[in-house]
Amino acid sequence: MNIQKMMKEAQKMQERLAKAQSELSQESIDVSAGGGKVNVTVNGAGDITAIKISPDVVDPQDVEMLEDLVLSGIREAQEASRKLQADTMGKVTGGLGGLPGFGI
């Protein structure tokens, strides 16, 4: 086993992972909660980039419902982002996953 060859392969994989992570941050994922009353947009890195709330769901007497809808939308958006990340990184790593130092 050639350690130098392994190090070069690891470096190439790290470069591909960095490129994939950069590309992920450019992706946009839109999800909705409450039948479209709350829409959340995240990027592929999982950062929330926008929240839109339908005016008809804003009820000063029921702020708790709005909070629940927003939280639900955020959770769905984060889950969609995690799935996109896993799919993208899995393609780069060939399903190795969990490699320390590779940001996965």
Residue pairs with C-beta under 8 A, 6 or more apart in sequence:
13 92
13 93
13 102
14 101
14 102
16 92
17 89
17 92
17 93
17 102
17 103
17 104
18 103
20 88
20 89
20 91
20 92
21 45
21 89
21 103
23 44
23 88
24 43
24 44
24 45
24 84
24 85
24 88
25 43
25 44
25 45
25 47
26 43
26 44
27 43
27 44
27 84
28 41
28 42
28 43
28 44
28 49
29 41
29 42
29 43
29 44
29 77
29 80
29 81
29 84
30 39
30 40
30 41
30 77
31 39
31 40
31 42
31 73
31 76
31 77
31 80
32 38
32 39
32 40
32 73
33 39
33 40
33 69
33 70
33 72
33 73
33 76
34 57
34 69
34 72
34 73
36 54
37 53
37 54
37 56
37 57
37 69
38 51
38 52
38 53
38 54
38 57
38 66
38 69
38 70
38 72
38 73
39 50
39 51
39 52
39 53
39 73
40 48
40 50
40 51
40 70
40 73
40 74
40 76
40 77
41 48
41 49
41 50
41 51
41 77
42 48
42 49
42 77
42 78
42 80
42 81
43 49
43 81
44 81
44 84
44 85
44 88
45 81
45 85
46 78
46 81
46 82
46 85
48 74
48 77
51 70
51 73
51 74
53 66
53 69
53 70
57 65
57 66
57 69
58 66
59 65
59 66
89 97
89 104
90 97
93 99
93 102
93 104
97 104
98 104
